[in-house]
């Protein structure tokens, strides 16, 4: 037999093998049965979605969007996504309670003395909030920072109201005012008064004081004119996609970095420096993108 096969190979005869047919496996009924809400798999996926919403600060309405629903369906067809009310009324409050419990345990275990920082700010929708963060060294000599809360603060921002609000925050976390070394804040008159009312040692915020110092030093007509020109140049590109397109073309033609212009933030002194640096870097591209007759009136 072996001799016959060798002869056939020498004569060029090909020995054909039968093709292997792979039959698709039939899906079992269990592949289409939804998970029980009490199952570990269902809980793990729900907790992961809840963590994603909280950690990445995503709107709860994300779970009702068609793209997100399709993504979850593709990843695991057996998982039934709960509605937004479940996440807002059950999942997120539960995760917050668990996180708060861990923080409280850490404070009871490691906290001896602490310092705090606070600030009042408004959201993009002009809703007022007050934040409280504490800083301390644990028993292992590691610096710890815990943002305890950011609370809705609709009351008038008077010194008395802020003082009472901070006292309530301390009480809700079981913090003793006697263990507070100092509180750091900006130089707002209402916050300064609040610290005085509560008889707390206050340290002014270094970053805020530095910003004020630089602002006062930079009050020069020549500096104001230079920064004013930069603001107008940046503003000319901020609201026109055509100018942005022309700037990108000029950057390529002149082999300049494909950087966007920087807008100054009034409360961040470093942003002014970055704005001026970027304008100087892109000066030739800006001159090409904005002809002399179209340059902002300076």
Backbone as CSV, one residue per row, in Angstrom:
resi,resn,N_x,N_y,N_z,CA_x,CA_y,CA_z,C_x,C_y,C_z
1,UNK,0.834,-1.209,0.000,0.000,0.000,0.000,0.861,1.249,0.000
2,UNK,1.874,1.267,0.837,2.790,2.405,0.882,3.513,2.569,-0.444
3,UNK,3.854,1.448,-1.066,4.537,1.504,-2.355,3.621,2.099,-3.410
4,UNK,2.329,1.738,-3.378,1.370,2.266,-4.351,1.172,3.760,-4.174
5,UNK,1.124,4.206,-2.950,0.956,5.642,-2.689,2.155,6.425,-3.188
6,UNK,3.368,5.880,-2.983,4.571,6.582,-3.449,4.603,6.673,-4.955
7,UNK,4.121,5.585,-5.656,4.091,5.627,-7.115,3.095,6.652,-7.623
8,UNK,1.950,6.693,-6.955,0.946,7.654,-7.389,1.420,9.086,-7.190
9,UNK,2.166,9.336,-6.130,2.697,10.677,-5.899,3.731,11.040,-6.943
10,UNK,4.558,10.028,-7.345,5.573,10.297,-8.356,4.936,10.647,-9.705
11,UNK,3.814,10.005,-10.003,3.146,10.249,-11.279,2.322,11.532,-11.266
12,UNK,2.288,12.222,-10.120,1.556,13.482,-10.048,0.108,13.319,-9.686
13,UNK,-0.256,12.139,-9.263,-1.646,11.926,-8.879,-1.878,12.538,-7.512
14,UNK,-2.899,13.370,-7.384,-3.200,14.013,-6.120,-4.210,13.184,-5.348
15,UNK,-3.930,13.044,-4.071,-4.842,12.325,-3.190,-5.727,13.338,-2.503
16,UNK,-7.016,13.344,-2.814,-7.947,14.321,-2.271,-8.471,13.847,-0.931
17,UNK,-8.452,14.788,0.047,-8.994,14.479,1.361,-10.390,15.077,1.484
18,UNK,-11.231,14.461,2.254,-12.586,14.947,2.423,-12.598,16.232,3.245
19,UNK,-13.346,17.252,2.798,-13.410,18.517,3.563,-14.074,18.301,4.913
20,UNK,-13.532,19.024,5.913,-14.088,18.931,7.255,-15.210,19.953,7.390
21,UNK,-16.362,19.507,7.695,-17.523,20.373,7.841,-17.737,20.667,9.325
22,UNK,-17.651,21.970,9.673,-17.863,22.387,11.061,-19.291,22.873,11.194
23,UNK,-20.055,22.153,11.938,-21.443,22.528,12.133,-21.577,23.485,13.309
24,UNK,-22.308,24.569,13.130,-22.479,25.516,14.251,-23.227,24.857,15.399
25,UNK,-22.765,25.215,16.591,-23.410,24.668,17.782,-24.770,25.323,17.971
26,UNK,-25.700,24.519,18.339,-27.028,25.046,18.597,-27.070,25.753,19.938
27,UNK,-27.660,26.931,19.942,-27.769,27.689,21.185,-28.773,27.019,22.106
28,UNK,-28.393,26.926,23.346,-29.286,26.352,24.339,-30.266,27.410,24.813
29,UNK,-31.339,26.978,25.392,-32.349,27.905,25.875,-31.824,28.800,26.980
30,UNK,-30.834,28.304,27.745,-30.293,29.098,28.852,-29.587,30.349,28.377
31,UNK,-29.142,30.372,27.098,-28.443,31.544,26.576,-29.381,32.733,26.386
32,UNK,-30.687,32.489,26.394,-31.651,33.559,26.179,-32.472,33.872,27.422
33,UNK,-32.225,33.138,28.490,-32.966,33.373,29.716,-32.307,34.516,30.481
34,UNK,-33.038,35.573,30.802,-32.431,36.699,31.537,-31.913,36.275,32.902
35,UNK,-30.878,36.986,33.358,-30.340,36.722,34.687,-31.378,37.091,35.747
36,UNK,-31.368,36.346,36.805,-32.143,36.749,37.974,-31.490,37.984,38.592
37,UNK,-32.286,38.903,39.073,-31.734,40.125,39.657,-30.904,39.839,40.901
38,UNK,-31.123,38.700,41.506,-30.351,38.324,42.692,-29.076,37.570,42.352
39,UNK,-28.873,37.268,41.064,-27.677,36.514,40.665,-26.435,37.382,40.764
40,UNK,-25.292,36.755,40.941,-24.020,37.482,41.080,-23.687,38.240,39.797
41,UNK,-23.939,37.615,38.643,-23.619,38.254,37.374,-24.413,39.540,37.193
42,UNK,-25.699,39.496,37.482,-26.550,40.689,37.347,-26.085,41.787,38.298
43,UNK,-25.751,41.421,39.528,-25.291,42.409,40.505,-23.962,43.028,40.095
44,UNK,-23.052,42.199,39.556,-21.732,42.711,39.159,-21.852,43.727,38.024
45,UNK,-22.691,43.429,37.025,-22.847,44.356,35.902,-23.520,45.644,36.363
46,UNK,-24.542,45.523,37.198,-25.242,46.705,37.697,-24.309,47.581,38.529
47,UNK,-23.492,46.941,39.371,-22.534,47.713,40.175,-21.499,48.409,39.296
48,UNK,-21.081,47.739,38.217,-20.103,48.346,37.308,-20.697,49.570,36.601
49,UNK,-21.946,49.481,36.182,-22.608,50.618,35.533,-22.777,51.760,36.526
50,UNK,-23.169,51.434,37.757,-23.334,52.456,38.791,-22.013,53.158,39.081
51,UNK,-20.939,52.381,39.171,-19.604,52.953,39.409,-19.196,53.873,38.258
52,UNK,-19.486,53.454,37.034,-19.144,54.264,35.858,-19.874,55.610,35.906
53,UNK,-21.163,55.588,36.244,-21.941,56.829,36.315,-21.373,57.754,37.390
54,UNK,-21.044,57.181,38.551,-20.562,57.995,39.667,-19.133,58.485,39.427
55,UNK,-18.254,57.597,39.012,-16.835,57.944,38.864,-16.605,58.915,37.723
56,UNK,-17.267,58.696,36.595,-17.080,59.547,35.425,-18.079,60.694,35.369
57,UNK,-18.918,60.814,36.419,-19.918,61.893,36.505,-20.785,61.961,35.251
58,UNK,-21.293,60.798,34.850,-22.176,60.720,33.694,-23.623,60.951,34.126
59,UNK,-24.444,61.531,33.266,-25.865,61.709,33.618,-26.551,60.360,33.758
60,UNK,-27.470,60.282,34.698,-28.180,59.020,34.924,-28.991,58.640,33.696
61,UNK,-29.388,59.611,32.898,-30.157,59.328,31.688,-29.363,58.502,30.676
62,UNK,-28.074,58.297,30.908,-27.253,57.484,30.008,-27.834,56.087,29.843
63,UNK,-28.395,55.535,30.920,-28.890,54.154,30.871,-30.151,54.036,30.008
64,UNK,-30.743,55.153,29.605,-31.936,55.116,28.769,-31.637,55.434,27.313
65,UNK,-30.375,55.712,26.992,-30.012,56.043,25.620,-29.854,54.767,24.795
66,UNK,-30.281,54.829,23.543,-30.316,53.643,22.700,-28.921,53.061,22.457
67,UNK,-27.931,53.944,22.277,-26.577,53.444,22.049,-26.045,52.650,23.227
68,UNK,-26.296,53.154,24.433,-25.827,52.457,25.634,-26.573,51.135,25.807
69,UNK,-27.871,51.130,25.548,-28.649,49.899,25.662,-28.139,48.833,24.690
70,UNK,-27.826,49.257,23.463,-27.317,48.303,22.478,-25.959,47.761,22.886
71,UNK,-25.118,48.628,23.442,-23.804,48.191,23.905,-23.942,47.103,24.966
72,UNK,-24.820,47.332,25.951,-25.023,46.343,27.007,-25.594,45.052,26.434
73,UNK,-26.513,45.177,25.467,-27.130,43.990,24.862,-26.116,43.152,24.120
74,UNK,-25.178,43.797,23.446,-24.140,43.066,22.716,-23.177,42.401,23.690
75,UNK,-22.810,43.120,24.746,-21.859,42.567,25.709,-22.423,41.357,26.439
76,UNK,-23.684,41.430,26.805,-24.304,40.307,27.507,-25.814,40.343,27.253
77,UNK,-26.296,39.525,26.311,-27.724,39.545,25.964,-28.644,39.133,27.114
78,UNK,-28.102,38.444,28.095,-28.944,37.958,29.197,-29.159,39.004,30.287
79,UNK,-28.430,40.113,30.200,-28.564,41.144,31.225,-29.667,42.120,30.843
80,UNK,-30.612,42.324,31.747,-31.691,43.277,31.537,-31.344,44.556,32.289
81,UNK,-31.153,45.641,31.535,-30.722,46.907,32.115,-31.858,47.563,32.887
82,UNK,-31.653,47.880,34.168,-32.699,48.586,34.926,-32.889,50.008,34.404
83,UNK,-33.994,50.632,34.787,-34.284,51.994,34.368,-33.535,53.015,35.200
84,UNK,-33.659,54.277,34.803,-32.923,55.349,35.474,-33.378,55.541,36.913
85,UNK,-34.654,55.279,37.206,-35.134,55.440,38.573,-34.455,54.465,39.522
86,UNK,-34.145,53.272,39.023,-33.452,52.306,39.880,-32.068,52.824,40.263
87,UNK,-31.357,53.407,39.287,-30.017,53.915,39.569,-30.075,55.160,40.453
88,UNK,-31.053,56.034,40.226,-31.125,57.271,41.000,-31.671,57.052,42.406
89,UNK,-32.604,56.100,42.568,-33.248,55.893,43.862,-32.652,54.748,44.674
90,UNK,-31.968,53.808,44.009,-31.479,52.610,44.719,-29.971,52.421,44.584
91,UNK,-29.502,52.258,43.336,-28.105,51.873,43.125,-27.120,52.945,43.592
92,UNK,-27.313,54.183,43.155,-26.387,55.254,43.532,-26.448,55.574,45.026
93,UNK,-27.635,55.710,45.636,-27.668,55.912,47.091,-27.003,54.781,47.868
94,UNK,-27.170,53.550,47.395,-26.527,52.414,48.065,-25.007,52.518,47.968
95,UNK,-24.497,52.874,46.772,-23.053,53.014,46.602,-22.515,54.162,47.456
96,UNK,-23.273,55.262,47.534,-22.851,56.377,48.379,-22.796,55.959,49.840
97,UNK,-23.801,55.220,50.298,-23.829,54.784,51.691,-22.638,53.880,52.002
98,UNK,-22.293,52.990,51.062,-21.146,52.105,51.275,-19.840,52.890,51.301
99,UNK,-19.720,53.862,50.381,-18.510,54.692,50.340,-18.394,55.531,51.601
100,UNK,-19.502,56.111,52.034,-19.488,56.939,53.239,-19.119,56.110,54.465
101,UNK,-19.619,54.896,54.528,-19.308,54.018,55.666,-17.811,53.733,55.742
102,UNK,-17.185,53.505,54.582,-15.743,53.251,54.554,-14.964,54.479,55.008
103,UNK,-15.412,55.667,54.557,-14.725,56.900,54.955,-14.878,57.124,56.458
104,UNK,-16.056,56.904,56.994,-16.281,57.072,58.431,-15.416,56.112,59.243
105,UNK,-15.297,54.873,58.770,-14.436,53.913,59.462,-12.983,54.360,59.445
106,UNK,-12.532,54.903,58.301,-11.151,55.385,58.203,-10.923,56.562,59.143
107,UNK,-11.905,57.461,59.237,-11.765,58.616,60.119,-11.720,58.188,61.588
108,UNK,-12.553,57.245,61.969,-12.553,56.762,63.348,-11.261,56.034,63.686
109,UNK,-10.667,55.398,62.685,-9.470,54.600,62.920,-8.203,55.448,62.926
110,UNK,-8.108,56.418,62.029,-6.839,57.110,61.804,-6.827,58.580,62.213
111,UNK,-7.998,59.187,62.392,-8.036,60.625,62.588,-7.721,61.025,64.023
112,UNK,-6.723,61.902,64.163,-6.415,62.487,65.474,-6.654,63.992,65.412
113,UNK,-5.881,64.661,64.550,-6.088,66.069,64.263,-6.204,66.234,62.751
114,UNK,-6.841,67.293,62.343,-7.057,67.490,60.911,-7.142,68.975,60.583
115,UNK,-6.927,69.268,59.311,-7.177,70.605,58.760,-8.273,70.460,57.722
116,UNK,-8.909,71.553,57.399,-10.011,71.493,56.433,-9.900,72.620,55.427
117,UNK,-10.523,72.423,54.295,-10.638,73.454,53.272,-12.088,73.535,52.826
118,UNK,-12.537,74.711,52.466,-13.912,74.893,52.020,-13.963,75.935,50.922
119,UNK,-14.994,75.850,50.111,-15.162,76.817,49.026,-16.625,76.833,48.619
120,UNK,-17.088,77.981,48.183,-18.433,78.119,47.636,-18.314,78.380,46.153
121,UNK,-19.128,77.720,45.378,-19.051,77.877,43.927,-20.427,77.624,43.308
122,UNK,-20.552,77.962,42.047,-21.807,77.784,41.322,-21.593,76.859,40.140
123,UNK,-22.596,76.043,39.868,-22.535,75.127,38.740,-22.794,75.892,37.444
124,UNK,-22.748,75.176,36.331,-22.999,75.813,35.034,-24.420,76.326,34.927
125,UNK,-25.305,75.748,35.733,-26.698,76.217,35.736,-26.939,77.209,36.866
126,UNK,-25.855,77.761,37.422,-25.909,78.807,38.455,-26.522,78.322,39.767
127,UNK,-26.401,77.041,40.064,-26.868,76.523,41.351,-25.727,76.586,42.356
128,UNK,-25.965,77.107,43.561,-24.881,77.299,44.540,-24.574,76.029,45.345
129,UNK,-23.291,75.805,45.590,-22.845,74.656,46.366,-21.735,75.085,47.323
130,UNK,-21.558,74.276,48.383,-20.453,74.474,49.305,-19.759,73.121,49.497
131,UNK,-18.437,73.134,49.429,-17.652,71.904,49.548,-16.844,71.910,50.838
132,UNK,-16.597,70.712,51.349,-15.783,70.554,52.553,-14.837,69.380,52.367
133,UNK,-13.541,69.635,52.535,-12.505,68.608,52.428,-11.640,68.662,53.674
134,UNK,-11.257,67.489,54.178,-10.358,67.454,55.335,-9.041,66.805,54.925
135,UNK,-7.984,67.179,55.635,-6.630,66.690,55.369,-6.026,66.267,56.705
136,UNK,-5.417,65.092,56.727,-4.825,64.606,57.968,-3.736,63.584,57.655
137,UNK,-2.938,63.280,58.647,-1.896,62.265,58.534,-2.351,61.044,59.316
138,UNK,-2.390,59.887,58.657,-2.868,58.682,59.331,-1.766,58.072,60.196
139,UNK,-2.051,56.940,60.795,-1.110,56.307,61.716,0.130,55.768,61.021
140,UNK,0.046,55.614,59.697,1.207,55.165,58.922,1.997,56.352,58.362
141,UNK,1.664,57.551,58.802,2.329,58.788,58.389,2.143,59.070,56.896
142,UNK,0.966,58.749,56.400,0.605,59.063,55.024,-0.411,60.205,55.022
143,UNK,-0.204,61.172,54.141,-1.127,62.288,54.036,-2.418,61.822,53.365
144,UNK,-3.532,62.083,54.013,-4.837,61.681,53.494,-5.682,62.924,53.216
145,UNK,-6.440,62.868,52.124,-7.363,63.941,51.764,-8.730,63.321,51.480
146,UNK,-9.738,63.786,52.171,-11.083,63.247,51.987,-12.053,64.390,51.682
147,UNK,-12.614,64.380,50.484,-13.682,65.337,50.168,-14.967,64.774,50.762
148,UNK,-15.397,65.346,51.871,-16.525,64.776,52.600,-17.858,65.063,51.924
149,UNK,-18.021,66.255,51.392,-19.309,66.542,50.779,-19.253,67.797,49.920
150,UNK,-20.138,67.815,48.953,-20.431,69.009,48.166,-21.933,69.169,48.233
151,UNK,-22.387,70.123,49.020,-23.800,70.233,49.350,-24.449,71.423,48.652
152,UNK,-25.682,71.224,48.267,-26.491,72.307,47.713,-26.703,73.361,48.794
153,UNK,-26.413,74.624,48.475,-26.421,75.685,49.482,-27.234,76.873,48.976
154,UNK,-28.565,76.762,49.008,-29.404,77.826,48.446,-29.560,79.045,49.344
155,UNK,-29.094,78.960,50.601,-29.239,80.090,51.517,-28.387,81.274,51.057
156,UNK,-28.724,82.435,51.567,-27.891,83.611,51.298,-26.477,83.350,51.815
157,UNK,-25.495,83.740,51.030,-24.106,83.454,51.384,-23.569,84.478,52.377
158,UNK,-24.231,84.592,53.495,-23.762,85.468,54.560,-22.797,84.704,55.449
159,UNK,-22.019,85.427,56.234,-21.086,84.783,57.154,-21.803,83.884,58.142
160,UNK,-22.949,84.316,58.617,-23.704,83.521,59.594,-24.196,82.206,58.979
161,UNK,-24.713,82.287,57.750,-25.232,81.081,57.097,-24.111,80.090,56.790
162,UNK,-22.972,80.604,56.345,-21.842,79.728,56.045,-21.308,79.086,57.318
163,UNK,-21.212,79.859,58.392,-20.737,79.320,59.671,-21.638,78.188,60.150
164,UNK,-22.947,78.387,60.048,-23.888,77.349,60.473,-23.807,76.124,59.562
165,UNK,-23.653,76.360,58.255,-23.548,75.253,57.316,-22.323,74.387,57.561
166,UNK,-21.193,75.022,57.889,-19.974,74.263,58.170,-20.093,73.495,59.477
167,UNK,-20.727,74.084,60.466,-20.942,73.377,61.734,-21.814,72.142,61.522
168,UNK,-22.853,72.284,60.726,-23.722,71.143,60.427,-22.962,70.042,59.697
169,UNK,-22.060,70.432,58.784,-21.267,69.439,58.062,-20.352,68.675,59.008
170,UNK,-19.708,69.383,59.924,-18.850,68.728,60.916,-19.661,67.743,61.758
171,UNK,-20.842,68.179,62.180,-21.669,67.326,63.041,-22.132,66.073,62.301
172,UNK,-22.454,66.212,61.009,-22.943,65.058,60.252,-21.871,63.993,60.076
173,UNK,-20.597,64.373,60.141,-19.500,63.426,60.016,-18.877,63.079,61.368
174,UNK,-19.428,63.603,62.431,-18.908,63.294,63.757,-17.534,63.885,64.016
175,UNK,-17.234,65.019,63.391,-15.930,65.656,63.558,-15.991,66.646,64.720
176,UNK,-14.988,66.591,65.554,-14.901,67.504,66.686,-14.145,68.764,66.277
177,UNK,-14.734,69.906,66.545,-14.081,71.170,66.203,-12.781,71.353,66.969
178,UNK,-12.667,70.745,68.125,-11.446,70.869,68.925,-10.251,70.197,68.251
179,UNK,-10.520,69.235,67.354,-9.438,68.522,66.679,-9.030,69.193,65.373
180,UNK,-9.730,70.255,64.999,-9.382,70.971,63.777,-8.255,71.963,64.060
181,UNK,-7.165,71.822,63.327,-6.017,72.709,63.498,-6.305,74.066,62.865
182,UNK,-6.832,74.048,61.637,-7.173,75.292,60.955,-8.067,74.973,59.776
183,UNK,-8.667,76.007,59.207,-9.455,75.870,57.989,-8.895,76.838,56.954
184,UNK,-8.772,76.376,55.713,-8.222,77.193,54.636,-9.337,77.553,53.662
185,UNK,-9.354,78.815,53.253,-10.372,79.284,52.310,-9.810,80.444,51.521
186,UNK,-10.605,80.936,50.574,-10.188,82.145,49.871,-10.417,83.344,50.789
187,UNK,-10.217,84.528,50.262,-10.301,85.726,51.102,-11.651,86.413,51.022
188,UNK,-12.686,85.672,50.628,-14.020,86.252,50.596,-14.448,86.720,51.974
189,UNK,-15.023,87.919,52.047,-15.381,88.492,53.339,-16.374,87.611,54.093
190,UNK,-17.285,86.943,53.368,-18.277,86.116,54.054,-17.652,84.866,54.668
191,UNK,-16.678,84.266,53.981,-16.023,83.067,54.520,-15.114,83.447,55.690
192,UNK,-14.435,84.571,55.564,-13.594,85.054,56.668,-14.454,85.290,57.907
193,UNK,-15.612,85.893,57.718,-16.509,86.155,58.844,-17.023,84.850,59.443
194,UNK,-17.296,83.859,58.604,-17.784,82.569,59.097,-16.764,81.918,60.020
195,UNK,-15.483,81.974,59.640,-14.434,81.406,60.490,-14.341,82.170,61.815
196,UNK,-14.519,83.473,61.742,-14.483,84.273,62.969,-15.662,83.933,63.885
197,UNK,-16.844,83.745,63.314,-18.018,83.403,64.112,-17.830,82.068,64.831
198,UNK,-17.264,81.094,64.108,-17.043,79.775,64.710,-15.778,79.715,65.569
199,UNK,-15.023,80.834,65.592,-13.783,80.914,66.367,-12.779,79.853,65.916
200,UNK,-12.660,79.715,64.573,-11.702,78.780,63.985,-10.486,79.536,63.473
201,UNK,-9.325,78.911,63.600,-8.114,79.475,63.005,-8.201,79.313,61.485
202,UNK,-8.008,80.410,60.770,-8.138,80.376,59.310,-6.832,80.724,58.643
203,UNK,-6.492,79.968,57.607,-5.335,80.267,56.778,-5.815,80.632,55.387
204,UNK,-5.349,81.743,54.825,-5.770,82.104,53.463,-5.176,81.143,52.441
205,UNK,-5.908,80.909,51.389,-5.456,80.003,50.328,-4.248,80.608,49.605
206,UNK,-3.153,79.863,49.531,-1.936,80.377,48.900,-2.160,80.649,47.418
207,UNK,-2.851,79.719,46.741,-3.085,79.913,45.305,-3.917,81.144,45.028
208,UNK,-4.915,81.385,45.861,-5.770,82.562,45.675,-4.998,83.847,45.939
209,UNK,-4.203,83.853,47.000,-3.404,85.049,47.311,-2.364,85.308,46.225
210,UNK,-1.771,84.249,45.709,-0.793,84.401,44.625,-1.462,84.990,43.390
211,UNK,-2.670,84.521,43.093,-3.405,85.052,41.945,-3.662,86.548,42.113
212,UNK,-4.094,86.956,43.303,-4.361,88.374,43.549,-3.094,89.209,43.440
213,UNK,-1.980,88.669,43.960,-0.710,89.404,43.904,-0.266,89.627,42.461
214,UNK,-0.364,88.581,41.651,0.054,88.708,40.254,-0.873,89.649,39.499
215,UNK,-2.163,89.577,39.788,-3.117,90.471,39.139,-2.779,91.932,39.435
216,UNK,-2.424,92.216,40.673,-2.124,93.603,41.041,-0.811,94.072,40.427
217,UNK,0.173,93.182,40.398,1.468,93.546,39.804,1.321,93.800,38.310
218,UNK,0.430,93.009,37.658,0.291,93.105,36.200,-0.587,94.264,35.759
219,UNK,-1.038,95.089,36.699,-1.884,96.229,36.335,-1.011,97.353,35.771
220,UNK,-0.718,97.208,34.488,0.110,98.170,33.781,-0.529,98.390,32.415
221,UNK,-0.566,99.628,31.956,-1.229,99.934,30.691,-0.616,99.151,29.544
222,UNK,0.705,99.006,29.550,1.355,98.270,28.468,0.976,96.803,28.496
223,UNK,0.936,96.218,29.724,0.550,94.814,29.854,-0.911,94.628,29.481
224,UNK,-1.752,95.557,29.939,-3.177,95.460,29.639,-3.426,95.510,28.130
225,UNK,-2.686,96.396,27.431,-2.876,96.497,25.981,-2.445,95.213,25.288
226,UNK,-1.309,94.638,25.693,-0.806,93.408,25.068,-1.765,92.237,25.289
227,UNK,-2.215,92.077,26.541,-3.139,90.984,26.823,-4.490,91.233,26.164
228,UNK,-4.880,92.498,26.044,-6.132,92.817,25.377,-6.110,92.423,23.909
229,UNK,-4.966,92.668,23.250,-4.821,92.274,21.846,-4.920,90.756,21.723
230,UNK,-4.274,90.032,22.637,-4.309,88.563,22.605,-5.730,88.049,22.797
231,UNK,-6.463,88.664,23.700,-7.847,88.245,23.945,-8.703,88.413,22.698
232,UNK,-8.513,89.549,22.006,-9.301,89.796,20.804,-8.928,88.828,19.688
233,UNK,-7.658,88.504,19.592,-7.216,87.551,18.567,-7.811,86.174,18.845
234,UNK,-7.706,85.738,20.089,-8.262,84.428,20.451,-9.774,84.426,20.261
235,UNK,-10.430,85.537,20.638,-11.873,85.625,20.471,-12.307,85.543,19.022
236,UNK,-11.469,86.060,18.128,-11.816,86.024,16.704,-11.904,84.599,16.178
237,UNK,-11.126,83.675,16.781,-11.137,82.276,16.348,-12.125,81.421,17.149
238,UNK,-12.593,81.935,18.269,-13.432,81.113,19.151,-14.813,80.864,18.586
239,UNK,-15.355,81.809,17.798,-16.735,81.726,17.352,-16.868,81.583,15.840
240,UNK,-15.774,81.190,15.175,-15.830,81.053,13.722,-15.114,79.773,13.299
241,UNK,-15.859,78.813,12.786,-15.227,77.573,12.342,-14.377,77.816,11.088
242,UNK,-14.746,78.841,10.300,-13.960,79.145,9.108,-12.560,79.627,9.487
243,UNK,-12.500,80.491,10.502,-11.187,80.970,10.935,-10.365,79.821,11.542
244,UNK,-11.033,78.941,12.272,-10.328,77.781,12.817,-9.775,76.905,11.699
245,UNK,-10.569,76.742,10.655,-10.108,75.961,9.496,-8.909,76.639,8.835
246,UNK,-8.994,77.962,8.645,-7.885,78.691,8.018,-6.630,78.627,8.879
247,UNK,-6.810,78.664,10.198,-5.656,78.572,11.088,-4.988,77.207,10.972
248,UNK,-5.780,76.146,10.905,-5.221,74.795,10.777,-4.457,74.656,9.465
249,UNK,-4.988,75.236,8.387,-4.297,75.184,7.093,-2.972,75.946,7.168
250,UNK,-2.996,77.123,7.790,-1.771,77.920,7.916,-0.729,77.200,8.775
251,UNK,-1.156,76.509,9.799,-0.221,75.767,10.650,0.499,74.682,9.856
252,UNK,-0.260,73.986,9.003,0.359,72.932,8.187,1.334,73.521,7.175
253,UNK,0.937,74.609,6.536,1.796,75.218,5.523,3.090,75.755,6.124
254,UNK,3.039,76.210,7.349,4.218,76.797,7.993,4.904,75.836,8.956
255,UNK,4.445,74.565,8.960,5.057,73.535,9.806,5.045,73.928,11.289
256,UNK,3.955,74.480,11.720,3.799,74.849,13.122,3.007,73.769,13.853
257,UNK,3.163,73.665,15.164,2.406,72.668,15.928,0.899,72.873,15.758
258,UNK,0.168,71.770,15.676,-1.290,71.838,15.510,-1.953,72.094,16.861
259,UNK,-1.667,73.260,17.430,-2.201,73.618,18.743,-3.367,74.584,18.598
260,UNK,-4.335,74.438,19.502,-5.435,75.381,19.554,-5.034,76.593,20.383
261,UNK,-5.672,77.722,20.130,-5.411,78.912,20.924,-6.020,78.743,22.312
262,UNK,-5.397,79.374,23.293,-5.806,79.229,24.688,-6.583,80.467,25.115
263,UNK,-7.706,80.236,25.766,-8.514,81.334,26.295,-8.152,81.597,27.753
264,UNK,-8.040,82.850,28.115,-7.701,83.199,29.489,-8.880,82.930,30.420
265,UNK,-8.587,82.356,31.585,-9.579,82.177,32.646,-9.309,83.221,33.719
266,UNK,-10.269,84.091,34.007,-10.011,85.204,34.942,-9.511,84.764,36.311
267,UNK,-9.934,83.592,36.789,-9.544,83.151,38.136,-8.277,82.302,38.135
268,UNK,-7.618,82.165,36.989,-6.390,81.368,36.902,-5.315,82.221,36.243
269,UNK,-4.407,82.765,37.068,-3.417,83.681,36.525,-2.527,83.003,35.496
270,UNK,-2.265,81.715,35.649,-1.400,81.018,34.707,-1.992,80.924,33.313
271,UNK,-3.323,81.017,33.209,-3.961,80.910,31.897,-3.621,82.105,31.008
272,UNK,-3.381,83.271,31.600,-2.997,84.437,30.809,-1.627,84.215,30.173
273,UNK,-0.720,83.675,30.961,0.610,83.390,30.435,0.528,82.367,29.295
274,UNK,-0.295,81.330,29.470,-0.435,80.305,28.427,-1.059,80.897,27.169
275,UNK,-2.003,81.814,27.357,-2.646,82.449,26.209,-1.621,83.240,25.396
276,UNK,-0.803,84.045,26.080,0.198,84.867,25.390,1.240,83.979,24.707
277,UNK,1.687,82.937,25.403,2.671,82.024,24.815,2.141,81.369,23.545
278,UNK,0.880,80.956,23.569,0.315,80.288,22.396,0.152,81.256,21.229
279,UNK,-0.223,82.495,21.506,-0.346,83.490,20.436,1.021,83.759,19.809
280,UNK,2.054,83.872,20.625,3.402,84.081,20.093,3.864,82.872,19.275
281,UNK,3.519,81.682,19.742,3.905,80.467,19.022,3.246,80.409,17.646
282,UNK,1.984,80.823,17.566,1.218,80.716,16.334,1.094,82.055,15.599
283,UNK,1.992,83.009,15.875,1.878,84.355,15.318,1.814,84.348,13.795
284,UNK,2.689,83.589,13.144,2.717,83.579,11.682,1.453,82.952,11.101
285,UNK,0.981,81.884,11.735,-0.243,81.240,11.248,-1.443,82.145,11.463
286,UNK,-1.461,82.852,12.580,-2.571,83.777,12.856,-2.586,84.904,11.833
287,UNK,-1.401,85.437,11.526,-1.315,86.525,10.536,-1.798,86.065,9.171
288,UNK,-1.543,84.813,8.834,-1.992,84.288,7.550,-3.494,84.016,7.556
289,UNK,-4.029,83.543,8.696,-5.447,83.200,8.768,-6.336,84.434,8.870
290,UNK,-5.800,85.508,9.451,-6.563,86.757,9.564,-5.834,87.838,8.772
291,UNK,-6.299,88.161,7.581,-5.659,89.231,6.809,-5.706,90.556,7.577
292,UNK,-4.862,91.469,7.162,-4.758,92.765,7.859,-6.100,93.477,7.900
293,UNK,-6.859,93.387,6.824,-8.134,94.100,6.780,-9.195,93.462,7.664
294,UNK,-8.955,92.198,8.104,-9.950,91.492,8.904,-9.505,91.307,10.340
295,UNK,-8.385,91.855,10.729,-7.901,91.688,12.079,-8.801,92.433,13.069
296,UNK,-8.914,91.935,14.282,-9.750,92.619,15.289,-9.259,94.035,15.534
297,UNK,-10.149,94.914,15.776,-9.826,96.294,16.046,-9.075,96.382,17.375
298,UNK,-7.846,96.822,17.352,-7.045,96.927,18.573,-6.787,98.388,18.913
